[in-house]
């Protein structure tokens, strides 16, 4: 379920389905069917065949394509990734899934995934539900995951707190920004946005930022492979000033969501606020390609090393939402 769906729509859907909820059957399918479903259900990019193929290349995971059926119709799907954690430990991992048409089937879908995991000789099962915390009164995930332990975000799982920016017209997006930050997107320095930036150019700026801010960086092959497997879903933007690249971002466009995954900027040009210009203008550009929301990815209220970019994402006028987190159960 995409986070941009209005809560009222979600509740209306629950009310219409609450009278009769069938337990979904499941079967395994091929990539062709999943490719159709991932577009129909507008899932997270983490629940796409392209992402599964990328992770297979980079980390040697084994993907499983599970389809849930309610009678003759498809009610949802999940991409499950078997990954080796150590020489003697394998884990079945479900990032931002399962993806379901009927949210009331969440508990039975989890049971089906858990039963399948027990046949795969894995040590553990890790699941990251794809719905916001405000839905928890309707999807009783605390009861569903009562046998599971909650995994700390620092152990390499997806962010539980993300910033979502609604993409509208230029004037609508300006109006979302706090008045004291609106001047930062007015382009007083004649900045230029370039689409289809190269991985090499992006990486040069990204590497400079990682060294300056002391965060763990990916190597360039990670981005090259991501572009190779996700193809036209990857969107790389660059911001130029007088012909010089001063900021860049690596994004994924899937369905109606543009996800802002990695970015960097040149320190001596930060007084021009190229990051603000980059997010603002790339969101507007992708609006014409069907994007209605920009997922600015993780923010934190507790980690001091995240403060700078967390504040930046909030300053853009985004809404911070919470996901339930990552849940793990030992199967041995």
Wavefront OBJ file of the C-alpha trace (Angstrom):
o trace
v 0.000 0.000 0.000
v 1.433 3.350 -0.978
v 1.830 5.870 1.861
v 0.335 8.718 -0.170
v -3.134 7.128 -0.117
v -5.350 9.317 2.034
v -6.319 7.802 5.359
v -10.007 8.462 4.684
v -9.805 6.379 1.501
v -8.102 3.612 3.421
v -10.810 3.612 6.095
v -13.563 3.587 3.471
v -11.946 0.560 1.895
v -11.818 -1.214 5.236
v -15.458 -0.493 5.956
v -16.547 -1.891 2.602
v -14.562 -5.096 3.119
v -15.103 -5.770 6.806
v -18.208 -7.929 6.443
v -16.485 -10.889 4.750
v -12.769 -11.524 4.630
v -11.645 -14.707 2.936
v -8.321 -16.256 3.772
v -6.138 -15.779 0.679
v -4.585 -18.772 -1.001
v -1.134 -18.355 -2.444
v 0.957 -19.686 -5.260
v 4.316 -18.850 -6.790
v 4.573 -17.069 -10.093
v 7.114 -15.742 -12.567
v 8.491 -12.264 -13.102
v 6.088 -11.438 -15.899
v 3.015 -11.661 -13.674
v 4.733 -9.795 -10.836
v 5.745 -6.986 -13.219
v 2.076 -6.475 -14.032
v 1.043 -6.603 -10.381
v 3.699 -4.168 -9.192
v 2.306 -1.539 -11.573
v -1.323 -2.333 -10.735
v -0.778 -2.228 -6.957
v 1.615 0.775 -7.050
v 3.941 -0.964 -4.612
v 7.203 0.320 -3.178
v 10.154 -0.009 -5.548
v 11.480 -2.508 -2.994
v 8.666 -4.833 -4.103
v 9.618 -4.852 -7.795
v 11.255 -7.564 -9.866
v 13.893 -5.074 -10.992
v 14.981 -4.453 -7.402
v 15.013 -8.206 -6.715
v 17.247 -8.768 -9.754
v 19.558 -5.990 -8.610
v 19.856 -7.512 -5.123
v 20.494 -10.912 -6.691
v 23.410 -9.441 -8.628
v 24.868 -7.467 -5.716
v 24.229 -9.775 -2.774
v 23.359 -13.174 -4.202
v 19.812 -13.227 -2.836
v 17.286 -15.744 -4.142
v 13.912 -14.126 -4.964
v 10.553 -15.866 -4.536
v 7.459 -14.382 -6.180
v 4.374 -15.137 -4.064
v 0.899 -14.280 -5.386
v -2.161 -14.222 -3.097
v -5.534 -15.232 -4.521
v -9.026 -14.623 -3.215
v -11.087 -17.064 -5.210
v -10.272 -16.465 -8.864
v -8.933 -12.931 -8.424
v -5.481 -11.799 -7.339
v -5.610 -10.082 -3.944
v -1.931 -9.233 -3.584
v 1.648 -10.363 -3.852
v 4.980 -10.384 -2.069
v 8.566 -10.624 -3.237
v 10.530 -12.634 -0.687
v 14.326 -12.552 -0.680
v 16.406 -15.394 0.749
v 19.750 -13.916 1.763
v 22.739 -15.445 3.491
v 23.721 -13.567 6.659
v 26.692 -15.767 7.551
v 28.146 -19.158 6.689
v 25.508 -20.965 8.749
v 22.632 -18.488 8.708
v 20.108 -17.653 6.006
v 17.249 -15.179 6.313
v 14.006 -14.720 4.387
v 13.388 -10.992 4.009
v 10.218 -9.142 2.902
v 10.996 -5.439 2.319
v 7.901 -3.198 2.363
v 5.487 -6.063 1.896
v 3.270 -7.957 1.503
v 1.324 -5.792 -0.974
v -2.422 -6.424 -0.585
v -5.647 -5.152 -2.102
v -7.557 -5.961 1.096
v -5.652 -4.802 4.195
v -7.735 -7.058 6.434
v -5.940 -10.051 4.920
v -2.607 -8.862 6.284
v -2.503 -11.327 9.178
v -3.312 -14.374 7.031
v -0.776 -13.250 4.422
v 1.885 -13.099 7.145
v 0.907 -16.624 8.223
v 1.329 -17.841 4.639
v 4.771 -16.223 4.364
v 5.826 -17.692 7.702
v 4.670 -21.177 6.681
v 6.642 -20.912 3.445
v 9.730 -19.702 5.351
v 9.643 -22.844 7.487
v 10.037 -24.960 4.335
v 13.131 -23.066 3.191
v 15.534 -24.032 5.975
v 16.176 -20.406 6.887
v 17.234 -19.282 10.335
v 14.914 -16.302 10.499
v 12.160 -14.340 8.778
v 12.225 -10.533 8.617
v 9.181 -8.519 7.482
v 8.784 -4.759 6.979
v 5.070 -3.905 6.556
v 4.187 -1.307 3.932
v 1.634 0.772 5.817
v 1.814 3.768 8.100
v 1.518 3.640 11.875
v -1.796 5.513 11.797
v -3.399 2.407 10.270
v -2.393 0.219 13.221
v -5.843 0.404 14.850
v -7.227 -1.318 11.753
v -4.318 -3.666 11.040
v -3.482 -5.072 14.461
v 0.167 -5.620 13.615
v 1.265 -5.708 17.245
v -0.892 -8.782 17.748
v 0.102 -10.252 14.368
v 3.786 -9.834 15.238
v 3.476 -10.813 18.900
v 5.945 -13.707 18.363
v 8.426 -11.446 16.554
v 11.052 -9.080 17.891
v 11.335 -5.551 16.564
v 14.647 -4.880 14.816
v 16.566 -1.681 15.460
v 16.840 0.522 12.358
v 20.627 0.651 12.682
v 20.837 -3.043 11.730
v 20.542 -2.340 8.022
v 16.775 -2.228 7.555
v 14.626 0.355 5.760
v 13.918 3.672 7.516
v 10.822 3.662 9.695
v 10.363 7.449 9.578
v 10.242 9.005 6.105
v 9.444 12.441 4.678
v 6.812 12.578 1.904
v 6.547 15.642 -0.320
v 3.306 16.143 -2.225
v 4.006 17.142 -5.828
v 1.652 19.754 -7.223
v 1.976 22.848 -9.372
v 4.890 25.220 -8.833
v 2.759 27.597 -6.790
v 1.279 24.762 -4.735
v 4.729 23.413 -3.919
v 6.043 26.840 -2.951
v 3.063 27.309 -0.634
v 3.956 24.047 1.185
v 7.402 25.361 2.131
v 7.781 27.328 5.366
v 7.886 31.021 4.441
v 11.427 31.488 5.773
v 12.763 28.852 3.367
v 10.827 29.730 0.203
v 13.568 31.998 -1.063
v 15.850 28.990 -1.360
v 13.903 27.633 -4.343
v 13.602 30.931 -6.253
v 16.833 30.340 -8.198
v 18.466 33.702 -7.561
v 21.817 32.248 -8.673
v 20.781 31.080 -12.167
v 21.151 27.392 -11.321
v 20.341 24.828 -13.995
v 18.824 21.372 -13.530
v 20.075 18.619 -15.815
v 18.213 15.349 -16.249
v 19.964 12.095 -17.228
v 23.157 12.958 -15.381
v 25.877 10.316 -15.588
v 26.657 7.933 -12.745
v 30.294 9.102 -12.818
v 29.339 12.747 -12.319
v 26.810 11.920 -9.610
v 29.304 9.732 -7.793
v 31.974 12.416 -7.755
v 29.676 14.802 -5.852
v 28.252 12.028 -3.667
v 31.754 10.847 -2.711
v 32.809 14.366 -1.781
v 29.782 14.727 0.492
v 30.295 11.348 2.170
v 33.895 12.195 2.993
v 32.908 15.610 4.338
v 30.025 14.324 6.465
v 31.661 10.999 7.444
v 28.838 8.683 6.422
v 29.350 5.215 4.959
v 29.204 5.433 1.203
v 28.368 2.953 -1.543
v 30.956 2.228 -4.199
v 30.346 3.337 -7.762
v 29.508 -0.170 -8.985
v 26.466 -0.155 -6.691
v 24.982 2.756 -8.636
v 26.090 1.410 -12.003
v 24.381 -1.899 -11.299
v 21.273 -0.223 -9.935
v 20.952 1.769 -13.141
v 21.591 -1.352 -15.211
v 18.848 -3.387 -13.538
v 16.251 -0.688 -12.833
v 16.849 0.937 -16.233
v 14.480 3.852 -16.872
v 13.200 3.744 -13.280
v 16.480 5.374 -12.203
v 16.561 9.158 -12.464
v 19.837 11.005 -11.921
v 19.694 14.801 -11.696
v 22.489 17.352 -11.573
v 22.491 21.027 -10.612
v 24.926 23.264 -12.478
v 26.212 26.767 -11.823
v 28.144 28.425 -14.626
v 28.819 25.046 -16.193
v 30.029 23.356 -12.987
v 28.205 20.472 -11.314
v 27.497 21.517 -7.724
v 24.819 19.031 -6.581
v 23.356 15.723 -7.759
v 20.823 13.086 -6.724
v 20.100 9.443 -7.529
v 16.367 8.675 -7.546
v 13.942 5.883 -8.438
v 10.632 6.584 -10.163
v 8.149 3.754 -9.705
v 4.453 4.266 -10.231
v 3.469 7.665 -8.870
v 6.365 7.911 -6.408
v 9.767 9.477 -6.993
v 12.134 8.231 -4.273
v 15.124 10.427 -3.420
v 17.705 7.851 -2.335
v 21.191 9.409 -2.518
v 22.447 12.948 -3.002
v 25.446 15.193 -2.575
v 26.618 18.764 -3.066
v 29.808 20.829 -3.290
v 30.529 22.506 0.031
v 31.694 25.893 -1.271
v 28.424 26.348 -3.204
v 26.058 25.447 -0.369
v 25.250 29.147 0.129
v 23.304 28.849 -3.157
v 21.106 26.138 -1.608
v 21.491 23.752 -4.566
v 19.865 20.921 -2.589
v 16.603 22.857 -2.296
v 16.666 23.703 -5.993
v 17.477 20.072 -6.842
v 14.543 18.567 -4.935
v 12.069 21.266 -5.960
v 12.827 21.280 -9.681
v 13.255 17.506 -10.067
v 9.885 16.954 -8.363
v 8.213 19.368 -10.778
v 9.905 17.724 -13.751
v 8.748 14.249 -12.709
v 5.208 15.511 -12.169
v 4.917 15.517 -15.947
v 5.939 11.813 -15.914
v 3.157 10.859 -13.504
v 4.790 11.429 -10.095
v 2.428 12.757 -7.421
v 4.639 12.285 -4.364
v 8.358 12.491 -3.680
v 9.608 10.159 -0.988
v 12.568 11.982 0.534
v 13.459 8.797 2.425
v 14.646 8.599 5.997
v 14.631 11.270 8.714
v 15.495 10.985 12.387
v 14.710 12.904 15.568
v 17.257 11.004 17.631
v 20.406 10.562 15.531
v 22.462 13.806 15.646
v 24.373 12.853 12.482
v 21.047 12.901 10.589
v 19.967 16.335 11.845
v 21.175 18.384 8.866
v 19.451 16.430 6.120
v 16.417 15.652 8.310
v 15.861 19.389 8.812
v 16.387 19.988 5.085
v 13.705 17.441 4.167
v 11.235 18.938 6.639
v 11.993 22.453 5.398
v 10.833 21.436 1.915
v 7.277 21.179 3.241
v 7.178 17.407 3.499
v 4.995 15.353 5.819
v 6.862 12.953 8.099
v 5.160 9.572 8.429
v 6.022 6.479 10.445
v 6.059 2.849 9.353
v 5.707 0.090 11.958
v 9.319 -1.004 11.495
v 11.062 -4.294 10.907
v 9.986 -7.508 12.635
v 12.008 -10.701 12.894
v 11.261 -14.195 14.107
v 13.746 -17.012 14.661
v 12.779 -20.254 12.918
v 15.456 -22.473 14.441
l 1 2 3 4 5 6 7 8 9 10 11 12 13 14 15 16 17 18 19 20 21 22 23 24 25 26 27 28 29 30 31 32 33 34 35 36 37 38 39 40 41 42 43 44 45 46 47 48 49 50 51 52 53 54 55 56 57 58 59 60 61 62 63 64 65 66 67 68 69 70 71 72 73 74 75 76 77 78 79 80 81 82 83 84 85 86 87 88 89 90 91 92 93 94 95 96 97 98 99 100 101 102 103 104 105 106 107 108 109 110 111 112 113 114 115 116 117 118 119 120 121 122 123 124 125 126 127 128 129 130 131 132 133 134 135 136 137 138 139 140 141 142 143 144 145 146 147 148 149 150 151 152 153 154 155 156 157 158 159 160 161 162 163 164 165 166 167 168 169 170 171 172 173 174 175 176 177 178 179 180 181 182 183 184 185 186 187 188 189 190 191 192 193 194 195 196 197 198 199 200 201 202 203 204 205 206 207 208 209 210 211 212 213 214 215 216 217 218 219 220 221 222 223 224 225 226 227 228 229 230 231 232 233 234 235 236 237 238 239 240 241 242 243 244 245 246 247 248 249 250 251 252 253 254 255 256 257 258 259 260 261 262 263 264 265 266 267 268 269 270 271 272 273 274 275 276 277 278 279 280 281 282 283 284 285 286 287 288 289 290 291 292 293 294 295 296 297 298 299 300 301 302 303 304 305 306 307 308 309 310 311 312 313 314 315 316 317 318 319 320 321 322 323 324 325 326 327 328 329 330 331 332
